[in-house]
């Protein structure tokens, strides 16, 4: 069994405070603190998060289950596609709220001026949702090729199985992908934000198209995304300002290469790679839901599941989230504030009495250029 060795004495001395001062903060006796430090007794479990927050450590560090030191960066490994297998059924519900059909049709016909059949390739195609939507508006005879791992290409094949659309799928890691065929359009949707080397993927996209071909990337700026949620009866400024994610974003960019502002940087990356006629637009889709809508119940349930608000997080899961935040430069108090905000939103959506109205702006930027 793992031995619990409370680090309160060590933390207290590092902070330069006495037992009585800590006791005053926690509203306990100094004798209680003394007994904790000698191992005679343990703090009540409800005090552990409070003590951990006071010393700005994780509960595992406080209990001596992890060393009291600045830990090395803990990667999330979102770049490893196999880590997504079986975990995206809820997430991919989001895709059907990405596009207004009239706007996607406008892009194809009036912005990109596609009037004859084209061959399109999608990098990290997922379940192929965007491919199916594009083939609805592309000229008859157009083809779609999706590139992803075996898990996702199998799911995409199923989604295309009852259609007459021409689709092919290639199983490949995105960084090692090579193709002799040259396509007219290479596209990637909401994928570069999760990649450690987005510029390398963009280079692959450029190589995969013909001269005069189009590279199109649909992705986010995290600041837009975080400010894009409005929930009736919850203060908007509370939703926007409770947590400052900048330290986390900078740390992930520095240590992994994941770029929170990749949607903003893409036109500059495309310019560096020699593309021309570069332009950028913002997707006009906004998800607005109110109780008078005929599909109100479905949209509310989708939104709850997409955001993981369908069940409360356990204490262990909360601590994992807090530790991840702290590892990325966010202090424990702010991490706890994030957990509290998520719980508040969960309570709002779980209440049967609430007539729920909300709005979500995806803020997807559409960047494109020609080879």
C-alpha positions as CSV (number, residue, x, y, z in Angstrom):
1,X,0.0,0.0,0.0
2,X,1.1,3.6,-0.7
3,X,2.3,5.3,2.5
4,X,0.8,8.8,3.2
5,X,3.4,11.2,4.5
6,X,1.9,14.6,5.0
7,X,4.1,17.4,3.9
8,X,2.5,20.1,6.0
9,X,5.6,20.8,8.2
10,X,7.8,21.1,5.2
11,X,5.4,23.4,3.4
12,X,4.8,25.5,6.5
13,X,8.5,26.0,7.0
14,X,9.1,26.8,3.4
15,X,6.4,29.5,3.7
16,X,7.9,30.8,6.8
17,X,4.9,30.5,9.1
18,X,4.3,28.8,12.5
19,X,1.8,26.2,13.5
20,X,-0.5,28.8,15.2
21,X,-0.6,30.9,12.0
22,X,-1.6,27.9,9.9
23,X,-4.1,26.9,12.6
24,X,-5.7,30.4,12.4
25,X,-6.0,30.2,8.6
26,X,-7.7,26.8,8.9
27,X,-9.8,27.6,12.0
28,X,-8.3,24.7,13.9
29,X,-6.2,24.5,17.0
30,X,-2.4,24.6,16.8
31,X,-2.4,21.2,18.6
32,X,-4.3,19.8,15.5
33,X,-1.6,21.1,13.2
34,X,1.1,19.6,15.5
35,X,-0.6,16.2,15.4
36,X,-0.9,16.3,11.6
37,X,2.8,17.0,11.4
38,X,3.8,14.2,13.7
39,X,1.5,11.7,12.0
40,X,-0.6,11.2,15.1
41,X,-3.8,12.2,13.3
42,X,-4.9,13.2,9.8
43,X,-6.8,16.4,8.7
44,X,-10.4,15.9,7.9
45,X,-10.7,15.1,4.2
46,X,-12.7,18.3,3.6
47,X,-9.7,20.3,4.7
48,X,-7.2,18.7,2.2
49,X,-8.2,20.9,-0.8
50,X,-8.1,24.0,1.5
51,X,-4.7,23.2,2.8
52,X,-3.4,22.4,-0.7
53,X,-4.8,25.7,-2.0
54,X,-3.1,27.6,0.8
55,X,0.3,26.1,-0.1
56,X,-0.5,26.1,-3.8
57,X,0.2,22.4,-4.2
58,X,-1.8,19.4,-5.4
59,X,-3.5,17.2,-2.9
60,X,-1.2,14.3,-4.0
61,X,1.8,16.5,-3.2
62,X,0.3,17.5,0.2
63,X,-0.2,13.8,1.0
64,X,3.4,12.9,-0.1
65,X,2.1,10.7,-3.0
66,X,4.1,12.9,-5.4
67,X,7.3,14.8,-4.7
68,X,7.2,18.4,-3.5
69,X,9.1,19.9,-6.4
70,X,8.4,21.7,-9.6
71,X,7.3,18.8,-11.8
72,X,8.4,18.5,-15.4
73,X,5.8,19.5,-17.9
74,X,3.0,16.8,-18.2
75,X,2.1,16.5,-21.9
76,X,-1.5,15.9,-22.8
77,X,-0.5,14.0,-26.0
78,X,-3.4,15.3,-28.0
79,X,-1.1,15.1,-31.0
80,X,-1.1,11.3,-30.7
81,X,-4.2,10.4,-32.7
82,X,-4.6,7.0,-31.1
83,X,-5.3,8.7,-27.8
84,X,-8.5,10.0,-29.3
85,X,-9.9,6.5,-30.1
86,X,-13.2,5.9,-28.5
87,X,-13.2,9.3,-26.8
88,X,-14.8,11.6,-29.4
89,X,-18.4,10.4,-29.8
90,X,-19.6,13.3,-27.7
91,X,-17.0,15.7,-29.1
92,X,-17.9,15.0,-32.7
93,X,-21.5,16.0,-32.0
94,X,-20.1,19.5,-32.2
95,X,-19.4,19.1,-35.9
96,X,-23.1,19.4,-36.9
97,X,-23.1,22.8,-35.2
98,X,-20.1,24.1,-37.1
99,X,-21.7,25.2,-40.4
100,X,-24.7,26.9,-41.8
101,X,-25.3,25.2,-45.1
102,X,-25.8,28.4,-47.0
103,X,-22.5,29.7,-45.9
104,X,-20.6,26.6,-46.8
105,X,-22.3,26.7,-50.2
106,X,-21.3,30.3,-50.6
107,X,-17.6,29.4,-49.8
108,X,-17.6,26.7,-52.4
109,X,-19.4,28.5,-55.2
110,X,-18.7,32.2,-54.7
111,X,-15.5,32.5,-52.7
112,X,-13.5,29.6,-54.0
113,X,-15.3,29.7,-57.4
114,X,-15.4,25.9,-57.8
115,X,-17.4,25.2,-60.9
116,X,-15.9,21.9,-62.2
117,X,-15.3,18.5,-60.4
118,X,-12.4,18.5,-57.9
119,X,-10.5,16.0,-55.8
120,X,-10.4,17.0,-52.2
121,X,-8.3,15.6,-49.4
122,X,-9.0,16.1,-45.7
123,X,-6.2,15.8,-43.1
124,X,-7.4,14.2,-39.8
125,X,-10.9,13.6,-41.3
126,X,-12.4,12.1,-38.1
127,X,-15.8,10.7,-39.0
128,X,-15.8,12.5,-42.4
129,X,-18.6,15.0,-41.5
130,X,-17.0,17.9,-43.4
131,X,-16.4,15.7,-46.4
132,X,-20.0,14.7,-46.7
133,X,-21.1,18.4,-46.3
134,X,-18.7,19.6,-49.0
135,X,-19.7,16.9,-51.5
136,X,-23.3,18.2,-51.2
137,X,-22.2,21.5,-52.8
138,X,-19.2,20.5,-55.0
139,X,-19.9,19.8,-58.7
140,X,-21.0,16.3,-59.5
141,X,-18.0,14.0,-60.1
142,X,-16.0,15.5,-57.2
143,X,-14.2,13.0,-54.9
144,X,-13.2,13.1,-51.3
145,X,-10.3,11.4,-49.6
146,X,-10.0,11.3,-45.8
147,X,-6.7,10.7,-43.9
148,X,-6.7,9.5,-40.4
149,X,-5.9,6.5,-38.2
150,X,-7.7,3.1,-38.6
151,X,-10.2,3.9,-35.8
152,X,-11.5,7.1,-37.4
153,X,-11.3,5.9,-41.1
154,X,-13.5,2.9,-40.1
155,X,-16.0,5.3,-38.5
156,X,-15.9,7.5,-41.6
157,X,-16.5,4.6,-43.9
158,X,-19.6,3.7,-42.0
159,X,-20.9,7.3,-42.2
160,X,-20.5,7.2,-46.0
161,X,-21.8,3.7,-46.4
162,X,-25.4,4.6,-47.2
163,X,-24.5,7.4,-49.6
164,X,-23.7,7.5,-53.3
165,X,-20.8,9.9,-52.7
166,X,-17.3,9.0,-53.9
167,X,-15.1,8.7,-50.9
168,X,-11.8,7.0,-50.2
169,X,-9.8,6.7,-46.9
170,X,-6.1,6.4,-46.2
171,X,-4.9,5.1,-42.9
172,X,-1.8,7.1,-41.9
173,X,-0.1,9.1,-39.2
174,X,-0.5,12.7,-40.2
175,X,3.3,13.5,-40.0
176,X,4.4,10.5,-42.0
177,X,1.7,10.8,-44.7
178,X,3.0,10.8,-48.2
179,X,1.0,10.7,-51.5
180,X,1.9,10.6,-55.2
181,X,-1.5,11.8,-56.2
182,X,-2.0,15.6,-56.3
183,X,-5.3,16.9,-55.2
184,X,-7.2,20.1,-56.1
185,X,-8.0,21.0,-52.4
186,X,-6.5,20.1,-49.1
187,X,-8.5,20.9,-46.0
188,X,-8.1,20.5,-42.2
189,X,-10.9,21.3,-39.8
190,X,-10.3,21.9,-36.0
191,X,-7.3,19.7,-36.1
192,X,-4.2,22.0,-36.1
193,X,-5.1,23.3,-32.7
194,X,-4.4,19.8,-31.3
195,X,-1.1,19.3,-33.2
196,X,2.4,19.8,-31.8
197,X,3.8,20.7,-35.2
198,X,1.0,22.5,-37.1
199,X,3.5,24.0,-39.6
200,X,4.7,20.5,-40.5
201,X,1.2,19.4,-41.3
202,X,0.6,22.6,-43.3
203,X,3.6,21.7,-45.4
204,X,2.1,18.3,-46.0
205,X,-1.1,19.9,-47.2
206,X,0.8,22.2,-49.6
207,X,2.8,19.2,-51.0
208,X,-0.4,17.2,-51.6
209,X,-2.1,19.7,-54.0
210,X,-1.6,20.6,-57.6
211,X,-0.2,23.9,-58.7
212,X,-3.1,26.3,-58.5
213,X,-4.7,24.1,-55.9
214,X,-6.3,25.4,-52.7
215,X,-5.2,24.8,-49.1
216,X,-8.0,25.6,-46.6
217,X,-7.7,25.4,-42.8
218,X,-10.6,25.9,-40.4
219,X,-9.5,26.5,-36.8
220,X,-9.9,28.6,-33.7
221,X,-8.4,31.3,-31.7
222,X,-8.8,30.1,-28.1
223,X,-9.5,33.6,-26.8
224,X,-12.5,34.0,-29.2
225,X,-13.7,30.6,-28.2
226,X,-13.5,31.2,-24.5
227,X,-15.4,34.4,-24.7
228,X,-18.1,32.9,-27.0
229,X,-20.4,31.4,-24.4
230,X,-23.4,33.2,-23.0
231,X,-25.8,31.4,-20.7
232,X,-29.0,33.1,-19.6
233,X,-29.0,33.6,-15.8
234,X,-25.2,33.2,-15.4
235,X,-23.2,36.4,-15.5
236,X,-21.4,36.8,-18.8
237,X,-18.4,38.5,-17.2
238,X,-18.2,35.5,-14.7
239,X,-18.0,33.1,-17.6
240,X,-15.3,35.1,-19.4
241,X,-13.0,36.2,-16.6
242,X,-13.1,33.6,-13.9
243,X,-10.0,31.9,-15.3
244,X,-7.0,33.5,-17.2
245,X,-5.8,30.7,-19.4
246,X,-2.8,32.6,-20.9
247,X,-0.2,30.9,-18.7
248,X,-1.5,27.5,-19.7
249,X,-1.6,28.4,-23.4
250,X,1.9,29.8,-23.4
251,X,3.2,26.8,-21.5
252,X,1.7,24.3,-24.0
253,X,3.0,26.3,-26.9
254,X,6.5,26.5,-25.3
255,X,6.7,22.8,-24.2
256,X,4.6,21.0,-26.8
257,X,4.1,23.3,-29.7
258,X,0.3,23.3,-29.4
259,X,-0.8,26.8,-30.5
260,X,-3.8,28.4,-28.9
261,X,-3.8,31.1,-31.6
262,X,-3.2,28.9,-34.6
263,X,-6.3,30.2,-36.3
264,X,-4.9,33.7,-36.2
265,X,-1.4,32.7,-37.3
266,X,-2.4,30.5,-40.3
267,X,-2.3,33.3,-43.0
268,X,1.2,34.1,-42.0
269,X,2.3,30.5,-42.0
270,X,0.8,30.1,-45.5
271,X,2.7,33.2,-46.7
272,X,5.9,31.7,-45.4
273,X,5.2,28.5,-47.4
274,X,4.8,30.5,-50.6
275,X,1.0,30.3,-51.0
276,X,-0.7,33.3,-52.8
277,X,-4.2,34.8,-52.9
278,X,-4.3,34.2,-49.1
279,X,-7.5,35.3,-47.4
280,X,-9.3,34.7,-44.2
281,X,-12.9,34.7,-43.2
282,X,-14.9,33.9,-40.1
283,X,-17.5,31.2,-40.1
284,X,-20.9,32.7,-39.5
285,X,-22.4,29.8,-37.5
286,X,-23.7,30.7,-34.0
287,X,-25.5,28.1,-31.9
288,X,-28.4,29.8,-30.2
289,X,-30.9,27.8,-28.3
290,X,-34.2,28.8,-26.5
291,X,-37.1,26.8,-25.2
292,X,-39.4,27.8,-28.0
293,X,-37.4,25.9,-30.6
294,X,-38.9,22.7,-31.9
295,X,-35.6,20.8,-31.5
296,X,-34.9,22.5,-28.2
297,X,-34.4,19.2,-26.2
298,X,-32.0,17.7,-28.6
299,X,-29.9,20.8,-28.8
300,X,-29.7,21.2,-25.1
301,X,-28.7,17.5,-24.6
302,X,-26.1,17.7,-27.4
303,X,-24.6,20.9,-25.8
304,X,-24.4,19.3,-22.4
305,X,-22.7,16.2,-23.7
306,X,-20.3,18.1,-26.0
307,X,-19.0,20.1,-23.0
308,X,-18.9,17.2,-20.5
309,X,-21.6,18.6,-18.3
310,X,-23.7,15.5,-18.3
311,X,-22.3,14.2,-15.0
312,X,-20.5,15.8,-12.1
313,X,-16.7,15.3,-11.9
314,X,-15.5,13.1,-9.0
315,X,-13.1,14.4,-6.4
316,X,-10.3,12.5,-8.1
317,X,-11.2,13.9,-11.5
318,X,-11.3,17.4,-10.1
319,X,-7.9,16.9,-8.5
320,X,-6.5,15.6,-11.9
321,X,-7.8,18.8,-13.6
322,X,-6.3,21.0,-10.8
323,X,-2.9,19.3,-11.1
324,X,-2.9,19.7,-14.9
325,X,-3.7,23.4,-14.5
326,X,-1.0,23.9,-11.9
327,X,1.5,22.1,-14.0
328,X,0.8,24.7,-16.7
329,X,1.3,27.8,-14.5
330,X,-2.2,28.3,-13.1
331,X,-2.3,28.5,-9.4
332,X,-4.5,26.3,-7.3
333,X,-7.0,29.0,-6.4
334,X,-7.8,29.8,-10.0
335,X,-7.9,26.1,-10.9
336,X,-10.5,25.6,-8.1
337,X,-12.4,28.6,-9.4
338,X,-12.6,26.8,-12.8
339,X,-13.9,23.6,-11.1
340,X,-16.5,25.7,-9.3
341,X,-17.6,27.4,-12.5
342,X,-18.0,24.1,-14.3
343,X,-20.1,22.8,-11.4
344,X,-22.2,25.9,-11.5
345,X,-22.9,25.3,-15.2
346,X,-23.6,21.6,-14.6
347,X,-26.1,22.5,-11.9
348,X,-27.8,25.0,-14.3
349,X,-28.2,22.4,-17.0
350,X,-29.2,19.6,-14.7
351,X,-32.0,21.6,-13.1
352,X,-35.4,20.5,-14.4
353,X,-36.9,23.9,-13.5
354,X,-34.6,25.9,-15.7
355,X,-35.9,27.1,-19.1
356,X,-32.4,27.0,-20.6
357,X,-31.4,29.6,-23.1
358,X,-27.8,29.9,-24.3
359,X,-25.6,31.0,-27.1
360,X,-22.3,29.7,-28.4
361,X,-20.0,31.4,-30.9
362,X,-17.5,28.9,-32.3
363,X,-15.4,31.7,-33.8
364,X,-13.9,29.4,-36.5
365,X,-11.5,31.2,-38.8
366,X,-11.3,29.9,-42.4
367,X,-7.9,30.6,-43.9
368,X,-7.1,29.7,-47.5
369,X,-4.5,30.2,-50.1
370,X,-3.4,28.9,-53.5
371,X,-0.2,27.1,-54.5
